[in-house]
Amino acid sequence: MQSPTARRLEYLLARRRCTAEGYLTRVAERHKRLGYGGMAAGKTKFSRWKRGAEPELETQIAMADLEGISPEDVIDLGWPEWLRLVVTEGDDHLYFDSPWTTAGTVKTLEKVGAPVDRRNFLITTAVGLSAMTANWATAPSAEATDAERGRRVGAETADYFEQRLAALRRLDDQVGSGEVYGAAVQELKMIRTRLKACSYTEAVGRRLYAAAAEASRSAGWTAYDSGRHAQAERHFATAMRAAASSGDPVVGINTLSFWAIQHYSTGDPQGAITLIEAALAAAPRAGSARMTAMLHARACRAHAHAGDRRAADRAANAALDAYGQAGDIADDPDCIYWFNLGEAYQLIGSSALNLKNPAQALRHFDAATTAHSSEAYNGDAFPRGYAIYLARQADARIDLNDLAGAVVAAHQAVENMGGVTSARGSSTLESLRSKLAAHSNAAPVREFLEMTC
């Protein structure tokens, strides 16, 4: 049996999808960048660590820097204990390997929302995502509870939670993830208490599990938007279990679509494709052409991040075709309230930008805001999203050497981010500033950089 240290080291390779030599090469690059000089990167070094040899302190600090861990943690905790900050495998098994039953769902609900996970990277593998989606598709739904267990709650309790979660979705649009995460976790705890301590009919129980799934999805999305990737994946995994217990395909599909954003935005487009394909397979059960169109648009983004132009184009066309069948938004699930034709064009334009076609990207961005009034992208309703899209427009204009237009879009992006807490949005704007800095000889660019420093 492997030692805990060996398992953690193997986890590092699996997470980064590289060989021991590849990982050591990355460590060696950090080692040199930190001023420690050259470092041998032969695979026998990694094997020795797995067998119990302790790396030199400078090597450990270089590894920790690669993994987002501070030197202070390395020194304070020592080898191999600081590796626990990179992977706490016991808790992860709970989220991903527990039985797909209502008891398994409640068990994960009891754990999620624990002290914030310090890991800022994805913790799922391709195999884990495939298993997750397969289990979600086949897991049994909740049944009625024993009427003698605790106070009996009725449909009005589920009504209140659903109304509060709808408001929470929209608050995230307006104030950002920094403030909404805690509210989502508190909502999840209240729902969990009703599930554990109360009795209810089968119909009410399924609605409560659906509410738990949505609260956990909201927590996952806001954790991701705040840069806490491992914490986000725990919430998404918990949401999928609660979605399975609810028997409601909509909440599971919605969770998969948001989880896919995290994967294609953090260097794992294939994982995102796995999630979106599972969502599309279940989409007919949701009965919403608008939701199907949204999923195709997300597939377009994933394929674009993977560099697959043909697949991205097919998904873009499928999104627009499906949207052509959409009815009144009031008849769609509430969780899809944000998706209209303008949003579809923003996503397709972002994909064109990923595929190094800035002119096409701008055509789609323009289409997003010039669509019919009811279908145009509403930047006032979604200031964080609009700031990110404006930053992408500026990015495309820089590629086309339209620096004046890029600066106008950049100013608008900064204005829209005012008062919205989002690590993702802030990172996007910082990346834009870095790209503009290469053109600081131009007066409009220089003035923008000085105003936003």
Secondary structure as GFF3:
##gff-version 3
##sequence-region A 1 453
A	DSSP	alpha_helix	4	16	.	.	.	ID=ss1
A	DSSP	alpha_helix	20	33	.	.	.	ID=ss2
A	DSSP	alpha_helix	43	50	.	.	.	ID=ss3
A	DSSP	alpha_helix	57	67	.	.	.	ID=ss4
A	DSSP	alpha_helix	71	77	.	.	.	ID=ss5
A	DSSP	three_ten_helix	81	85	.	.	.	ID=ss6
A	DSSP	alpha_helix	89	97	.	.	.	ID=ss7
A	DSSP	alpha_helix	102	111	.	.	.	ID=ss8
A	DSSP	alpha_helix	126	138	.	.	.	ID=ss9
A	DSSP	alpha_helix	155	175	.	.	.	ID=ss10
A	DSSP	alpha_helix	177	197	.	.	.	ID=ss11
A	DSSP	alpha_helix	202	225	.	.	.	ID=ss12
A	DSSP	alpha_helix	229	246	.	.	.	ID=ss13
A	DSSP	alpha_helix	249	265	.	.	.	ID=ss14
A	DSSP	alpha_helix	269	286	.	.	.	ID=ss15
A	DSSP	alpha_helix	289	305	.	.	.	ID=ss16
A	DSSP	alpha_helix	309	323	.	.	.	ID=ss17
A	DSSP	three_ten_helix	329	331	.	.	.	ID=ss18
A	DSSP	three_ten_helix	334	336	.	.	.	ID=ss19
A	DSSP	alpha_helix	341	354	.	.	.	ID=ss20
A	DSSP	alpha_helix	358	370	.	.	.	ID=ss21
A	DSSP	alpha_helix	383	399	.	.	.	ID=ss22
A	DSSP	alpha_helix	403	417	.	.	.	ID=ss23
A	DSSP	alpha_helix	423	437	.	.	.	ID=ss24
A	DSSP	alpha_helix	443	451	.	.	.	ID=ss25
###
